[in-house]
């Protein structure tokens, strides 16, 4: 899956955590993209089995989509916390960087960071 697809799934999960229903316009606002961009991404994610829609605007993650979104969001949170702890940068800066890193990091690196954080959490 491409980075942009992961970003859409993560955004949908984050919105879903904030409010029960996720509409296409919510995703457009969260990601700062146009509604046509969301429509195109939704089509691709539906074809991949990651999303379901009821009327084209209400979005629901499938089990496959929830698994992928949770994985991406989990890496995002872990990396944000790690960057704040290790570098001392503000959370907003760490979060921006975590968003870029989360798509390309190897699973064994993530596992190592998880182990390190487990040993160094206050």
Beta strands, then each sheet from edge to edge (+ up, - down):
strand 1: 22-23
strand 2: 51-53
strand 3: 58-61
sheet 1: 1+ 3- 2+
end
